[in-house]
């Protein structure tokens, strides 16, 4: 019996000590044991630091600014008469890359109308001089003026049509794909695709649930089976809309209804993949 009572008292004392320690934890422990508290905090701090995870996404390669589709003039049934470039050629802004069929006839018409406009202008000057000498009437002078105006308007219209028959590059870049060749009618795909491959970028499709962790300037690593070594880049622009995923896994069970945001990543060594437009890549965005 004495022994049992002793044990009960020891346990009670232990409980009191435990309660006292719990109560002390509500106060400044450093004030009680300043040296020990600092050492304990230093030992525990690295262990409780939260781990930051990277973001994985799939993407595609493209020239900076995207691929430009050169559609040509909006003329029904337009046919390519001459194609001046080949795939891989570098073109400058405004360069004529193709000419429509029938251009030779339009050029001949422009020459004829130019001569007619010059003759009408000469006749107007002669009539105007005679009008001021009182030899011809005001009505005759007005008729000459009208004829000159009509001739110049017809010339301007035909010249505009001739200019429209020349398909020009809207910007400098490399010819990526030719959709319409000589003798073919221009379809919905236009004449050719153009892109500035001197600077390549990756368009990554980031899940909407991860987009809050993406920021401009964030580092990115890009890998692909066709690229020997990983590429590095920096997030340059984050899309403003959420759309449907367009780059899918080979796995037939992959989610094809995922909602994603396009993130544009500027590559640091884009010349290594300048010929791989639309290549599918894997992207890892750093924490």
C-alpha positions, 0 to 999 in steps of 0.5 A, a space after each residue: 500500500 505505501 508503495 502504491 501511494 508513492 507511485 500515485 504521488 510520483 505520477 501526479 508530480 510528473 503530470 504537474 511538471 508536464 502541465 507546467 511545461 505546456 503552460 510555459 510554452 505559451 510564454 517566452 521560452 527564450 526568456 527562461 532558457 535563452 541559449 537553449 531556445 536559440 540552438 533549438 530554433 536553429 536546429 529545427 528551422 531548416 526542417 520546417 521550411 516548406 518545399 517548393 515544387 516545379 511546374 510541368 507542362 507540355 508545349 510546342 516550338 515556334 518562331 517568336 511572334 508565331 507563324 504568319 500565314 501569307 494569304 495573298 489578295 482577296 480575289 476570288 479564284 486567284 491563281 499563282 502565276 509565278 512563285 518567287 521563293 522556296 521553302 527555307 528562303 529568307 525574305 524581307 518585309 515587302 518582298 514579292 514572294 509570288 505573282 498572280 496569273 494574268 499580271 502581264 495583261 494587267 501591266 499592258 492595260 496600265 501602260 495603255 491607261 497611262 498614255 490615255 491619262 497623259 493625253 487627257 492631261 495635255 488636252 486639259 492644259 490646251 483647253 484651259 489656255 484657250 478658255 483664258 483666251 476666250 476661244 473656248 467656252 466654260 462648258 468645253 473646259 469642264 468637259 476636258 477636266 472631266 475626261 482628265 479626271 476619269 482617265 486618272 481614276 481608271 489608271 489608279 484603279 488598274 494600278 491598284 489591281 496590278 499591285 494586288 496581284 503581287 503577293 508580298 511578305 508582311 514581315 521578314 522571316 524564313 519561308 516555312 511551308 508553301 501551300 500553293 505552287 505555280 498554276 494552283 488556285 489559292 485556297 484557305 491555307 493561303 500561299 505560304 507560312 512565314 516565321 522569324 526563326 532567328 528567335 524561337 520560343 516555346 508555347 507551354 500549356 499550363 493547367 489552370 490549377 497551376 497558373 497562379 504559380 507562374 510569373 514573368 521572368 521565371 526560369 524554364 527548362 525545355 526537353 525533347 527527344 529530338 534535342 540532344 541537350 535541354 534548352 533553357 529559357 525565361 517566361 516572357 508572357 502569360 496568356 490572358 484566357 483559359 482554353 482547351 488543351 491542344 497538345 496531348 499525351 500519346 496515352 489514350 487515357 490522357 485527359 483531353 478536356 483539360 483547361 490550360 493557359 498558354 505561357 510563352 517562353 523565350 529560349 536562350 539558344 533558339 538557333 539550335 532548334 530553328 528548323 523544328 517549328 511545331 516540335 512537341 516539347 516537355 517544359 519544367 518551370 522552376 519554383 
